[in-house]
């Protein structure tokens, strides 16, 4: 069995996704004014996306903690990550962040694309399982 076929692999990817969302979200909520200055991004954008990220992290943690991982919800999370990366691209296209802001947004985009790819690999490797076994 490949590492990707293990439900434990997919569960760990979901926990990593939740942790990265929580870290970014808490940072943005804790210091929107300083981050706005450093990143050249509006404080309202940092606060709204920070709030979203904290909520999304909670949903991912609930999903990762379930006895069985529901494939449609895991797939929805992967699609959401791709959507977040596209949103990051829109931010970079429409706003004029500082170099630190470009790095912050690009790092988020790269992170969620890697996580989405890992989620898809785990889903493909466990194809054919209606409800993935507990790990």
C-alpha positions in Angstrom: 0.0 0.0 0.0 1.3 3.5 -0.9 1.6 6.2 1.8 -1.1 8.1 -0.1 -3.6 5.2 0.3 -3.6 5.4 4.1 -6.5 7.3 5.7 -3.9 8.5 8.2 -2.1 10.3 5.4 -5.2 12.2 4.4 -6.1 12.9 8.0 -2.6 14.4 8.6 -2.9 16.6 5.5 -6.3 17.9 6.8 -4.7 18.7 10.2 -1.8 20.5 8.4 -4.3 22.5 6.4 -6.2 23.4 9.6 -3.0 24.4 11.3 -1.8 26.6 8.5 -5.2 28.3 8.2 -5.3 28.9 11.9 -1.8 30.3 12.0 -2.4 32.8 9.2 -5.9 33.7 10.5 -4.7 34.4 14.0 -1.8 36.5 12.8 -4.1 38.6 10.7 -6.6 39.0 13.4 -4.1 39.8 16.1 -2.2 42.5 14.2 -4.1 43.9 11.3 -2.7 47.4 11.5 1.0 46.4 11.7 0.5 43.8 9.0 -1.3 46.3 6.8 1.7 48.6 7.0 4.2 45.8 6.3 2.1 44.1 3.6 0.5 47.1 1.9 -2.9 45.4 2.2 -6.0 46.9 3.6 -6.7 46.1 7.3 -10.3 45.2 6.4 -9.0 42.6 4.0 -6.7 41.1 6.6 -9.5 41.1 9.2 -12.1 39.5 6.9 -9.8 36.9 5.5 -8.3 36.2 9.0 -11.8 35.6 10.3 -12.6 33.3 7.4 -9.3 31.3 7.9 -10.0 30.8 11.6 -13.5 29.5 10.8 -12.2 27.3 8.0 -9.5 25.9 10.3 -12.2 24.9 12.8 -14.2 23.1 10.0 -11.1 21.3 8.8 -10.2 20.2 12.4 -13.8 18.9 12.8 -13.4 17.0 9.5 -10.0 15.6 10.4 -11.2 14.4 13.8 -14.1 12.4 12.4 -14.0 8.7 12.7 -14.5 8.4 8.9 -13.4 11.0 6.4 -16.3 11.8 4.0 -14.8 11.9 0.5 -17.1 14.7 -0.8 -16.1 17.0 2.1 -12.4 16.3 1.7 -12.8 17.0 -2.1 -14.6 20.3 -1.2 -11.7 21.3 1.0 -9.3 20.6 -1.9 -11.4 22.7 -4.2 -11.6 25.4 -1.6 -7.8 25.5 -1.4 -7.5 26.0 -5.2 -10.1 28.7 -4.9 -8.0 30.4 -2.2 -5.0 30.3 -4.4 -7.0 31.9 -7.2 -8.1 34.6 -4.8 -4.5 35.2 -3.8 -3.7 35.7 -7.5 -6.5 38.2 -7.7 -5.2 40.1 -4.7 -1.8 40.3 -6.3 -3.3 41.4 -9.7 -5.6 44.1 -8.3 -3.8 45.5 -5.3 -0.3 46.8 -4.9 1.2 45.1 -1.9 4.7 45.6 -0.7 7.4 43.0 -1.3 6.5 41.5 2.1 2.8 41.5 1.1 3.6 39.8 -2.1 5.6 37.2 -0.2 2.7 36.7 2.4 0.1 36.2 -0.3 2.3 34.1 -2.6 3.2 31.9 0.4 -0.4 31.3 1.2 -1.1 30.5 -2.5 1.8 28.0 -2.7 0.8 26.4 0.6 -2.8 25.8 -0.3 -1.9 24.5 -3.7 0.5 21.9 -2.2 -2.2 20.9 0.4 -4.8 20.6 -2.4 -2.5 18.4 -4.4 -1.8 16.2 -1.4 -5.6 16.0 -0.7 -6.2 14.9 -4.3 -3.5 12.3 -4.1 -5.0 10.9 -0.9 -8.4 10.9 -2.5 -7.2 9.2 -5.7 -5.3 6.6 -3.7 -8.3 5.7 -1.6 -10.8 5.7 -4.5 -13.4 3.0 -4.2 -13.9 3.4 -0.4 -17.3 4.8 0.4 -16.3 5.9 3.9 -12.6 5.7 4.6 -11.7 3.5 7.5 -10.6 5.1 10.7 -7.0 5.7 11.3 
